[in-house]
Amino acid sequence: MEKKEITLEIARKYFEKLTKTGNYTYLVSTLAMLSAAAEEGARLKHAVEDVNNENLNEKLMELADVVAKGMGKMAVGEPAPELVRALLLTQKLMEAMQ
Amino acid sequence: MNEAMIKTIWAFIENYDKSKKVSYLISAYSILAAAGERGELPNFKITVWLPKDDGKEIRWAAYELTNEELPGFATNAISILLQHQELLLHGRSASLAIIEMMKHNLIKILTAIGAVINPFELYSAELTDSEVREE
């Protein structure tokens, strides 16, 4: 198994942990693993929404930013609906990355 | 860096995930810094993100990090974590975002140095109550 495939596999396991526990800190871990996999050469099989292989790293960073800030809001009881969108987009990106 | 140290770092990350106690991330960065100072890390170059916090809005600055710079980066990361641990205790929500991003950076560093033992194997290997009693 290639290094990037192992990294993607761990990203998937972190995502599973997120869906089982509802703890968004696992979404941060998932995105970190996807970002690391991208640096190791993982690419999208097809574009997902406005994300393609040219802007993949940048978009993963934007997602990490959204999630980190959303968690900050949740910590003080503010609603953070952007977390759900980030979760769904992360899932699509993870499924499309290889 | 040996396997025991790598497992310890992943266990610290898992403990942070479960407890949100920043001290676990600080411990993880401390181990990495020590390994870096001893020259035990392989060559790598990755992009990490550091906060440019003006007290109102958090912005991120991209930073190209290499293995040689890791001890300095880890020290800086620990300083950021300590500062925001304190601010978080005083109810500053933005600090949690910064702490989470420092966790994001930590995981990227671990992946870059090949310390990607599957953390889930580590978690599943936790001792059961009966095993603990036997010991």
Boltz contact constraints between the chains, C-beta under 6 A:
constraints:
  - contact:
      token1: [A, 6]
      token2: [B, 116]
      max_distance: 6.0
  - contact:
      token1: [A, 7]
      token2: [B, 111]
      max_distance: 6.0
  - contact:
      token1: [A, 13]
      token2: [B, 120]
      max_distance: 6.0
  - contact:
      token1: [A, 25]
      token2: [B, 17]
      max_distance: 6.0
  - contact:
      token1: [A, 28]
      token2: [B, 100]
      max_distance: 6.0
  - contact:
      token1: [A, 28]
      token2: [B, 103]
      max_distance: 6.0
  - contact:
      token1: [A, 28]
      token2: [B, 104]
      max_distance: 6.0
  - contact:
      token1: [A, 29]
      token2: [B, 107]
      max_distance: 6.0
  - contact:
      token1: [A, 32]
      token2: [B, 104]
      max_distance: 6.0
  - contact:
      token1: [A, 32]
      token2: [B, 107]
      max_distance: 6.0
  - contact:
      token1: [A, 32]
      token2: [B, 108]
      max_distance: 6.0
  - contact:
      token1: [A, 36]
      token2: [B, 108]
      max_distance: 6.0
  - contact:
      token1: [A, 36]
      token2: [B, 111]
      max_distance: 6.0
  - contact:
      token1: [A, 39]
      token2: [B, 46]
      max_distance: 6.0
  - contact:
      token1: [A, 64]
      token2: [B, 104]
      max_distance: 6.0
  - contact:
      token1: [A, 68]
      token2: [B, 97]
      max_distance: 6.0
  - contact:
      token1: [A, 68]
      token2: [B, 100]
      max_distance: 6.0
  - contact:
      token1: [A, 68]
      token2: [B, 101]
      max_distance: 6.0
  - contact:
      token1: [A, 69]
      token2: [B, 97]
      max_distance: 6.0
  - contact:
      token1: [A, 71]
      token2: [B, 96]
      max_distance: 6.0
  - contact:
      token1: [A, 71]
      token2: [B, 100]
      max_distance: 6.0
  - contact:
      token1: [A, 72]
      token2: [B, 93]
      max_distance: 6.0
  - contact:
      token1: [A, 72]
      token2: [B, 94]
      max_distance: 6.0
  - contact:
      token1: [A, 72]
      token2: [B, 96]
      max_distance: 6.0
  - contact:
      token1: [A, 72]
      token2: [B, 97]
      max_distance: 6.0
  - contact:
      token1: [A, 75]
      token2: [B, 93]
      max_distance: 6.0
  - contact:
      token1: [A, 75]
      token2: [B, 96]
      max_distance: 6.0
  - contact:
      token1: [A, 76]
      token2: [B, 93]
      max_distance: 6.0
